[in-house]
Amino acid sequence: MPQAFLTSPLSSIDTQAAIAIEPIAEPGREKVLLTLTGSAFAIERVIHELYRVGFAEVREWSKPVPTGKVNEVMRVLTRYVIIE
């Protein structure tokens, strides 16, 4: 689920709406966020490498979000793990 972590004039995400549509973890499952930060080119390359090894689909990652640093963006992948 794409979600902005910094206020940006490009972002029109309503944070209350984003919270409302986020899936709730079931008992025995825990949410884990994987974050990539760097240049858009480098992040895209890593995401495609992770896809090639079967880790995650490219479409599962959030859209790039500016971090506030020059030429730096962040993309997030949400996964749920079983806790026993």
N, CA, C and O atoms as a GROMACS GRO file, in nm:
protein
  336
    1MET      N    1   0.084  -0.117   0.000
    1MET     CA    2   0.000   0.000   0.000
    1MET      C    3   0.088   0.123   0.000
    1MET      O    4   0.168   0.140   0.092
    2PRO      N    5   0.078   0.210  -0.100
    2PRO     CA    6   0.157   0.332  -0.101
    2PRO      C    7   0.115   0.423   0.013
    2PRO      O    8  -0.003   0.440   0.042
    3GLN      N    9   0.216   0.481   0.078
    3GLN     CA   10   0.184   0.570   0.188
    3GLN      C   11   0.294   0.674   0.199
    3GLN      O   12   0.412   0.638   0.202
    4ALA      N   13   0.259   0.800   0.205
    4ALA     CA   14   0.357   0.907   0.218
    4ALA      C   15   0.401   0.919   0.363
    4ALA      O   16   0.317   0.918   0.454
    5PHE      N   17   0.531   0.931   0.385
    5PHE     CA   18   0.582   0.946   0.519
    5PHE      C   19   0.626   1.090   0.547
    5PHE      O   20   0.646   1.128   0.663
    6LEU      N   21   0.641   1.170   0.440
    6LEU     CA   22   0.675   1.310   0.455
    6LEU      C   23   0.567   1.394   0.389
    6LEU      O   24   0.507   1.352   0.290
    7THR      N   25   0.543   1.512   0.443
    7THR     CA   26   0.448   1.601   0.379
    7THR      C   27   0.508   1.646   0.248
    7THR      O   28   0.623   1.691   0.243
    8SER      N   29   0.432   1.636   0.142
    8SER     CA   30   0.480   1.672   0.010
    8SER      C   31   0.367   1.736  -0.068
    8SER      O   32   0.253   1.690  -0.060
    9PRO      N   33   0.396   1.842  -0.144
    9PRO     CA   34   0.289   1.901  -0.225
    9PRO      C   35   0.241   1.804  -0.332
    9PRO      O   36   0.131   1.820  -0.385
   10LEU      N   37   0.321   1.703  -0.365
   10LEU     CA   38   0.282   1.605  -0.465
   10LEU      C   39   0.190   1.498  -0.408
   10LEU      O   40   0.123   1.426  -0.482
   11SER      N   41   0.188   1.489  -0.276
   11SER     CA   42   0.110   1.384  -0.212
   11SER      C   43  -0.029   1.434  -0.176
   11SER      O   44  -0.044   1.535  -0.107
   12SER      N   45  -0.130   1.362  -0.223
   12SER     CA   46  -0.267   1.400  -0.189
   12SER      C   47  -0.335   1.288  -0.109
   12SER      O   48  -0.457   1.276  -0.109
   13ILE      N   49  -0.253   1.207  -0.042
   13ILE     CA   50  -0.307   1.095   0.035
   13ILE      C   51  -0.369   1.147   0.164
   13ILE      O   52  -0.304   1.219   0.240
   14ASP      N   53  -0.492   1.111   0.188
   14ASP     CA   54  -0.559   1.144   0.314
   14ASP      C   55  -0.515   1.040   0.415
   14ASP      O   56  -0.549   0.923   0.401
   15THR      N   57  -0.438   1.081   0.518
   15THR     CA   58  -0.383   0.984   0.612
   15THR      C   59  -0.491   0.907   0.687
   15THR      O   60  -0.473   0.789   0.716
   16GLN      N   61  -0.602   0.969   0.717
   16GLN     CA   62  -0.710   0.898   0.785
   16GLN      C   63  -0.766   0.788   0.695
   16GLN      O   64  -0.796   0.678   0.742
   17ALA      N   65  -0.780   0.817   0.565
   17ALA     CA   66  -0.830   0.717   0.471
   17ALA      C   67  -0.729   0.605   0.456
   17ALA      O   68  -0.767   0.488   0.446
   18ALA      N   69  -0.600   0.639   0.453
   18ALA     CA   70  -0.496   0.537   0.439
   18ALA      C   71  -0.498   0.442   0.559
   18ALA      O   72  -0.482   0.321   0.544
   19ILE      N   73  -0.517   0.497   0.677
   19ILE     CA   74  -0.522   0.414   0.798
   19ILE      C   75  -0.646   0.325   0.795
   19ILE      O   76  -0.640   0.209   0.835
   20ALA      N   77  -0.757   0.377   0.748
   20ALA     CA   78  -0.882   0.302   0.748
   20ALA      C   79  -0.879   0.183   0.654
   20ALA      O   80  -0.945   0.082   0.681
   21ILE      N   81  -0.804   0.190   0.543
   21ILE     CA   82  -0.804   0.079   0.448
   21ILE      C   83  -0.689  -0.019   0.470
   21ILE      O   84  -0.680  -0.120   0.400
   22GLU      N   85  -0.602   0.009   0.567
   22GLU     CA   86  -0.490  -0.082   0.594
   22GLU      C   87  -0.543  -0.211   0.655
   22GLU      O   88  -0.621  -0.207   0.750
   23PRO      N   89  -0.500  -0.327   0.600
   23PRO     CA   90  -0.549  -0.453   0.656
   23PRO      C   91  -0.500  -0.471   0.801
   23PRO      O   92  -0.388  -0.433   0.834
   24ILE      N   93  -0.584  -0.527   0.882
   24ILE     CA   94  -0.550  -0.552   1.022
   24ILE      C   95  -0.486  -0.690   1.031
   24ILE      O   96  -0.537  -0.787   0.975
   25ALA      N   97  -0.374  -0.698   1.100
   25ALA     CA   98  -0.305  -0.827   1.116
   25ALA      C   99  -0.392  -0.922   1.197
   25ALA      O  100  -0.454  -0.882   1.296
   26GLU      N  101  -0.395  -1.045   1.155
   26GLU     CA  102  -0.471  -1.147   1.227
   26GLU      C  103  -0.389  -1.196   1.345
   26GLU      O  104  -0.267  -1.179   1.346
   27PRO      N  105  -0.453  -1.256   1.445
   27PRO     CA  106  -0.377  -1.313   1.556
   27PRO      C  107  -0.276  -1.414   1.503
   27PRO      O  108  -0.307  -1.494   1.415
   28GLY      N  109  -0.155  -1.408   1.556
   28GLY     CA  110  -0.050  -1.498   1.511
   28GLY      C  111   0.029  -1.446   1.392
   28GLY      O  112   0.120  -1.513   1.343
   29ARG      N  113  -0.006  -1.325   1.345
   29ARG     CA  114   0.066  -1.263   1.234
   29ARG      C  115   0.116  -1.126   1.278
   29ARG      O  116   0.050  -1.056   1.353
   30GLU      N  117   0.234  -1.090   1.230
   30GLU     CA  118   0.290  -0.960   1.262
   30GLU      C  119   0.332  -0.888   1.135
   30GLU      O  120   0.388  -0.949   1.044
   31LYS      N  121   0.305  -0.758   1.130
   31LYS     CA  122   0.339  -0.678   1.012
   31LYS      C  123   0.486  -0.638   1.018
   31LYS      O  124   0.537  -0.598   1.123
   32VAL      N  125   0.553  -0.648   0.903
   32VAL     CA  126   0.693  -0.607   0.889
   32VAL      C  127   0.703  -0.514   0.769
   32VAL      O  128   0.652  -0.546   0.662
   33LEU      N  129   0.768  -0.398   0.786
   33LEU     CA  130   0.789  -0.305   0.676
   33LEU      C  131   0.936  -0.312   0.633
   33LEU      O  132   1.026  -0.298   0.715
   34LEU      N  133   0.957  -0.334   0.504
   34LEU     CA  134   1.091  -0.332   0.446
   34LEU      C  135   1.104  -0.202   0.370
   34LEU      O  136   1.018  -0.169   0.289
   35THR      N  137   1.210  -0.126   0.396
   35THR     CA  138   1.226   0.007   0.338
   35THR      C  139   1.355   0.014   0.257
   35THR      O  140   1.461  -0.029   0.304
   36LEU      N  141   1.345   0.068   0.136
   36LEU     CA  142   1.462   0.096   0.053
   36LEU      C  143   1.473   0.246   0.040
   36LEU      O  144   1.373   0.314   0.014
   37THR      N  145   1.593   0.300   0.059
   37THR     CA  146   1.617   0.442   0.046
   37THR      C  147   1.740   0.463  -0.041
   37THR      O  148   1.843   0.399  -0.019
   38GLY      N  149   1.729   0.551  -0.140
   38GLY     CA  150   1.841   0.581  -0.228
   38GLY      C  151   1.791   0.651  -0.352
   38GLY      O  152   1.680   0.704  -0.354
   39SER      N  153   1.873   0.650  -0.457
   39SER     CA  154   1.828   0.713  -0.582
   39SER      C  155   1.719   0.627  -0.644
   39SER      O  156   1.714   0.506  -0.622
   40ALA      N  157   1.632   0.690  -0.721
   40ALA     CA  158   1.522   0.617  -0.784
   40ALA      C  159   1.575   0.505  -0.872
   40ALA      O  160   1.518   0.396  -0.874
   41PHE      N  161   1.684   0.530  -0.944
   41PHE     CA  162   1.743   0.429  -1.032
   41PHE      C  163   1.792   0.309  -0.952
   41PHE      O  164   1.763   0.194  -0.986
   42ALA      N  165   1.867   0.334  -0.844
   42ALA     CA  166   1.923   0.226  -0.764
   42ALA      C  167   1.814   0.142  -0.698
   42ALA      O  168   1.821   0.019  -0.695
   43ILE      N  169   1.713   0.209  -0.645
   43ILE     CA  170   1.603   0.137  -0.581
   43ILE      C  171   1.529   0.050  -0.682
   43ILE      O  172   1.497  -0.066  -0.654
   44GLU      N  173   1.502   0.105  -0.799
   44GLU     CA  174   1.433   0.027  -0.904
   44GLU      C  175   1.514  -0.098  -0.939
   44GLU      O  176   1.458  -0.205  -0.959
   45ARG      N  177   1.644  -0.083  -0.945
   45ARG     CA  178   1.730  -0.197  -0.977
   45ARG      C  179   1.723  -0.305  -0.868
   45ARG      O  180   1.712  -0.424  -0.898
   46VAL      N  181   1.728  -0.264  -0.742
   46VAL     CA  182   1.720  -0.360  -0.631
   46VAL      C  183   1.584  -0.430  -0.631
   46VAL      O  184   1.577  -0.551  -0.610
   47ILE      N  185   1.476  -0.356  -0.654
   47ILE     CA  186   1.343  -0.415  -0.656
   47ILE      C  187   1.332  -0.520  -0.765
   47ILE      O  188   1.273  -0.626  -0.744
   48HIS      N  189   1.389  -0.492  -0.882
   48HIS     CA  190   1.385  -0.592  -0.990
   48HIS      C  191   1.474  -0.712  -0.960
   48HIS      O  192   1.442  -0.824  -1.000
   49GLU      N  193   1.585  -0.691  -0.892
   49GLU     CA  194   1.670  -0.804  -0.850
   49GLU      C  195   1.595  -0.892  -0.749
   49GLU      O  196   1.601  -1.014  -0.757
   50LEU      N  197   1.526  -0.828  -0.654
   50LEU     CA  198   1.448  -0.905  -0.557
   50LEU      C  199   1.334  -0.982  -0.625
   50LEU      O  200   1.300  -1.093  -0.583
   51TYR      N  201   1.277  -0.924  -0.730
   51TYR     CA  202   1.174  -0.994  -0.807
   51TYR      C  203   1.233  -1.117  -0.877
   51TYR      O  204   1.172  -1.224  -0.877
   52ARG      N  205   1.351  -1.101  -0.936
   52ARG     CA  206   1.415  -1.212  -1.008
   52ARG      C  207   1.444  -1.332  -0.918
   52ARG      O  208   1.438  -1.447  -0.963
   53VAL      N  209   1.475  -1.307  -0.791
   53VAL     CA  210   1.503  -1.418  -0.700
   53VAL      C  211   1.377  -1.467  -0.629
   53VAL      O  212   1.384  -1.556  -0.544
   54GLY      N  213   1.260  -1.409  -0.665
   54GLY     CA  214   1.134  -1.457  -0.610
   54GLY      C  215   1.094  -1.399  -0.476
   54GLY      O  216   1.009  -1.455  -0.408
   55PHE      N  217   1.156  -1.287  -0.437
   55PHE     CA  218   1.126  -1.229  -0.306
   55PHE      C  219   0.994  -1.153  -0.303
   55PHE      O  220   0.915  -1.170  -0.211
   56ALA      N  221   0.970  -1.069  -0.406
   56ALA     CA  222   0.847  -0.988  -0.407
   56ALA      C  223   0.818  -0.942  -0.549
   56ALA      O  224   0.909  -0.921  -0.629
   57GLU      N  225   0.689  -0.926  -0.578
   57GLU     CA  226   0.647  -0.871  -0.706
   57GLU      C  227   0.681  -0.721  -0.708
   57GLU      O  228   0.675  -0.655  -0.604
   58VAL      N  229   0.716  -0.669  -0.823
   58VAL     CA  230   0.749  -0.527  -0.836
   58VAL      C  231   0.631  -0.441  -0.794
   58VAL      O  232   0.650  -0.338  -0.730
   59ARG      N  233   0.510  -0.482  -0.828
   59ARG     CA  234   0.390  -0.403  -0.797
   59ARG      C  235   0.357  -0.398  -0.648
   59ARG      O  236   0.275  -0.317  -0.606
   60GLU      N  237   0.419  -0.484  -0.567
   60GLU     CA  238   0.391  -0.486  -0.422
   60GLU      C  239   0.458  -0.369  -0.349
   60GLU      O  240   0.418  -0.336  -0.237
   61TRP      N  241   0.558  -0.308  -0.409
   61TRP     CA  242   0.629  -0.197  -0.346
   61TRP      C  243   0.548  -0.068  -0.361
   61TRP      O  244   0.475  -0.052  -0.458
   62SER      N  245   0.562   0.021  -0.265
   62SER     CA  246   0.495   0.151  -0.274
   62SER      C  247   0.554   0.232  -0.388
   62SER      O  248   0.659   0.197  -0.443
   63LYS      N  249   0.486   0.339  -0.423
   63LYS     CA  250   0.540   0.432  -0.520
   63LYS      C  251   0.654   0.510  -0.453
   63LYS      O  252   0.656   0.520  -0.330
   64PRO      N  253   0.749   0.564  -0.530
   64PRO     CA  254   0.858   0.641  -0.469
   64PRO      C  255   0.806   0.762  -0.393
   64PRO      O  256   0.718   0.834  -0.441
   65VAL      N  257   0.860   0.784  -0.275
   65VAL     CA  258   0.824   0.897  -0.190
   65VAL      C  259   0.951   0.977  -0.164
   65VAL      O  260   1.051   0.920  -0.120
   66PRO      N  261   0.951   1.108  -0.192
   66PRO     CA  262   1.070   1.190  -0.165
   66PRO      C  263   1.105   1.188  -0.017
   66PRO      O  264   1.017   1.193   0.069
   67THR      N  265   1.236   1.182   0.014
   67THR     CA  266   1.279   1.181   0.153
   67THR      C  267   1.313   1.320   0.205
   67THR      O  268   1.330   1.340   0.325
   68GLY      N  269   1.324   1.416   0.114
   68GLY     CA  270   1.366   1.550   0.153
   68GLY      C  271   1.511   1.576   0.120
   68GLY      O  272   1.556   1.690   0.123
   69LYS      N  273   1.586   1.470   0.088
   69LYS     CA  274   1.725   1.485   0.045
   69LYS      C  275   1.728   1.489  -0.108
   69LYS      O  276   1.641   1.432  -0.174
   70VAL      N  277   1.827   1.554  -0.162
   70VAL     CA  278   1.840   1.567  -0.307
   70VAL      C  279   1.860   1.430  -0.371
   70VAL      O  280   1.943   1.351  -0.326
   71ASN      N  281   1.782   1.402  -0.475
   71ASN     CA  282   1.791   1.276  -0.552
   71ASN      C  283   1.773   1.151  -0.466
   71ASN      O  284   1.830   1.047  -0.498
   72GLU      N  285   1.695   1.159  -0.359
   72GLU     CA  286   1.672   1.043  -0.275
   72GLU      C  287   1.523   1.019  -0.258
   72GLU      O  288   1.446   1.112  -0.232
   73VAL      N  289   1.482   0.894  -0.274
   73VAL     CA  290   1.343   0.853  -0.253
   73VAL      C  291   1.341   0.730  -0.165
   73VAL      O  292   1.444   0.668  -0.139
   74MET      N  293   1.221   0.696  -0.122
   74MET     CA  294   1.203   0.578  -0.038
   74MET      C  295   1.087   0.497  -0.096
   74MET      O  296   0.989   0.553  -0.144
   75ARG      N  297   1.100   0.364  -0.092
   75ARG     CA  298   0.990   0.275  -0.129
   75ARG      C  299   0.977   0.170  -0.020
   75ARG      O  300   1.076   0.127   0.038
   76VAL      N  301   0.853   0.129   0.008
   76VAL     CA  302   0.824   0.041   0.121
   76VAL      C  303   0.749  -0.083   0.073
   76VAL      O  304   0.664  -0.075  -0.016
   77LEU      N  305   0.781  -0.196   0.132
   77LEU     CA  306   0.710  -0.322   0.107
   77LEU      C  307   0.656  -0.370   0.242
   77LEU      O  308   0.731  -0.376   0.340
   78THR      N  309   0.529  -0.404   0.247
   78THR     CA  310   0.469  -0.456   0.370
   78THR      C  311   0.453  -0.607   0.357
   78THR      O  312   0.398  -0.656   0.258
   79ARG      N  313   0.500  -0.678   0.456
   79ARG     CA  314   0.485  -0.823   0.462
   79ARG      C  315   0.427  -0.861   0.598
   79ARG      O  316   0.442  -0.787   0.695
   80TYR      N  317   0.362  -0.976   0.604
   80TYR     CA  318   0.312  -1.028   0.730
   80TYR      C  319   0.380  -1.163   0.754
   80TYR      O  320   0.388  -1.247   0.665
   81VAL      N  321   0.429  -1.181   0.877
   81VAL     CA  322   0.495  -1.307   0.912
   81VAL      C  323   0.413  -1.377   1.020
   81VAL      O  324   0.345  -1.314   1.100
   82ILE      N  325   0.422  -1.510   1.020
   82ILE     CA  326   0.351  -1.589   1.121
   82ILE      C  327   0.437  -1.595   1.246
   82ILE      O  328   0.555  -1.630   1.239
   83ILE      N  329   0.378  -1.562   1.358
   83ILE     CA  330   0.444  -1.566   1.488
   83ILE      C  331   0.388  -1.686   1.563
   83ILE      O  332   0.267  -1.695   1.586
   84GLU      N  333   0.475  -1.775   1.602
   84GLU     CA  334   0.427  -1.896   1.674
   84GLU      C  335   0.461  -1.890   1.818
   84GLU      O  336   0.429  -1.982   1.893
   0.00000   0.00000   0.00000
